[in-house]
Amino acid sequence: MQVRVLQGVAPFTEEAERSISQWRFNPAQSDSRAVPSEVTVVIMFRPHSHGNIGTGGPALGFTPALPQGDHSALPIYIFDPEAPCSSYLNPPGVVILDLELNESGSIRQMRLVHDVLTFTERVRLAVKQWDFAAAVQNGKAVRSTVIAAVSFVAVAQCQ
């Protein structure tokens, strides 16, 4: 498996790349045979910061990067879930969603892979607002999969 980081900030990119390289996937299939494939993984890390508490909206610092030619599905707009101060008093965690996209890049189906009760519904609502450029294979838009992981870290105290 090859991991390619398109955008991010150290030390988060290194940790994300290290973690993802340990993931294992069932191979994509066509006519009951394994075929090469790509999966997009979008990781949003919400570090503990009083500036992050109670905020939500377009993700700051995110710039869409759309290459020419064939590519996996790529985000063009990411909406950051709001996390009120009270939710940070709960254990930290990562909400992971498996998004099935259609040929236009719209989310066809959203499956929960990992639940964090305090944050899951907020993440679902935020991810529904995300926009993607469809995956392109042999010059044509195709259905694809995106893994969305939104991480929350507990804070010692909120104001």
C-alpha positions in Angstrom: 0.0 0.0 0.0 1.2 3.4 -0.9 0.3 6.5 1.2 0.5 9.9 -0.4 -0.1 13.1 1.6 -1.7 15.9 -0.4 -2.0 18.5 2.3 -1.3 18.9 6.0 0.9 20.3 8.7 3.6 18.6 10.7 3.5 16.7 13.0 -0.1 15.7 12.1 0.8 14.6 8.5 3.5 12.2 9.8 1.2 10.7 12.4 -1.6 10.3 9.9 0.7 8.7 7.3 2.1 6.3 9.9 -1.3 5.3 11.1 -2.8 4.9 7.6 0.1 2.8 6.4 -0.9 0.2 9.1 -4.5 -0.1 7.9 -5.5 -3.2 5.9 -8.2 -3.2 3.2 -9.9 -5.9 1.3 -8.9 -5.6 -2.3 -11.2 -3.9 -4.8 -12.8 -6.5 -7.1 -14.0 -6.5 -10.7 -15.4 -9.7 -12.2 -14.4 -11.5 -9.0 -10.7 -10.6 -9.5 -8.6 -8.2 -7.4 -7.9 -4.9 -9.2 -5.7 -1.9 -8.3 -7.6 0.9 -6.6 -7.3 4.1 -4.6 -9.0 5.2 -1.5 -9.1 8.8 -0.3 -8.7 9.4 3.4 -9.6 12.8 4.9 -8.4 13.3 8.4 -9.6 16.3 10.4 -7.7 16.7 13.7 -9.3 19.1 16.3 -6.6 19.7 18.8 -7.6 21.0 22.2 -7.6 24.8 22.0 -9.9 27.3 23.4 -10.1 28.7 19.9 -11.6 25.5 18.6 -14.3 25.1 21.3 -17.8 26.1 20.1 -16.6 26.8 16.6 -17.6 25.1 13.4 -17.8 26.0 9.7 -15.5 25.9 6.7 -12.2 24.3 7.7 -9.6 27.0 8.0 -6.4 26.5 6.1 -7.8 23.9 3.7 -7.1 24.4 0.1 -8.5 22.0 -2.5 -5.9 20.4 -4.8 -7.3 18.9 -7.9 -4.7 17.2 -10.2 -5.2 16.7 -13.9 -5.9 13.3 -15.3 -6.9 10.2 -13.3 -7.2 10.6 -9.5 -9.1 9.3 -6.5 -12.0 11.4 -5.1 -10.8 14.6 -3.5 -12.4 17.0 -1.1 -13.1 20.5 -2.4 -14.9 21.8 0.6 -14.7 20.6 4.2 -17.0 21.8 7.0 -15.6 21.5 10.5 -18.0 20.1 13.1 -18.8 22.3 16.1 -17.6 20.9 19.4 -19.0 22.7 22.4 -16.9 23.0 25.5 -19.1 20.5 27.5 -18.3 17.8 24.9 -14.6 18.1 25.6 -15.1 16.9 29.1 -15.9 13.5 27.7 -13.2 11.0 26.6 -11.4 11.9 23.4 -11.9 9.8 20.3 -12.0 9.5 16.5 -15.3 9.3 14.5 -14.6 7.3 11.3 -17.1 7.3 8.4 -17.0 5.3 5.2 -18.4 7.5 2.4 -19.6 6.0 -0.9 -19.5 8.7 -3.6 -21.3 8.7 -6.9 -20.0 9.8 -10.3 -20.7 13.4 -9.5 -18.8 13.3 -6.2 -22.0 13.4 -4.1 -22.2 11.2 -1.0 -24.5 8.2 -1.9 -24.1 6.4 1.4 -22.5 7.1 4.7 -21.5 4.2 7.0 -20.3 4.5 10.5 -17.0 2.6 11.1 -16.1 4.0 14.5 -18.5 5.7 16.9 -17.8 8.2 19.6 -21.2 8.9 21.2 -20.4 12.5 22.1 -19.3 13.5 18.6 -20.7 11.1 16.0 -23.9 13.0 15.2 -22.0 16.3 14.9 -19.5 14.7 12.6 -22.3 13.2 10.4 -24.0 16.6 10.1 -20.7 18.3 9.2 -19.6 15.7 6.7 -23.0 15.9 4.9 -21.9 19.4 4.0 -18.6 18.3 2.5 -18.1 18.5 -1.3 -15.9 16.2 -3.4 -14.5 16.1 -6.8 -15.4 12.7 -8.2 -12.7 10.1 -8.8 -11.5 9.9 -12.4 -10.5 6.7 -14.1 -9.5 6.5 -17.7 -10.7 10.1 -18.1 -14.3 9.3 -16.8 -15.8 10.1 -13.4 -16.4 6.9 -11.4 -18.0 5.9 -8.1 -15.5 5.8 -5.3 -14.9 5.5 -1.5 -13.7 8.1 0.9 -12.7 7.4 4.6 -13.4 10.4 6.8 -11.8 10.4 10.2 -12.4 13.3 12.6 -10.4 13.3 15.8 -11.2 15.0 19.0 -8.8 15.6 21.9 -10.0 16.3 25.5 -9.1 19.5 27.1 -8.4 19.9 30.8 -10.6 22.9 31.3 -13.0 25.0 29.2 -13.9 28.6 29.8 
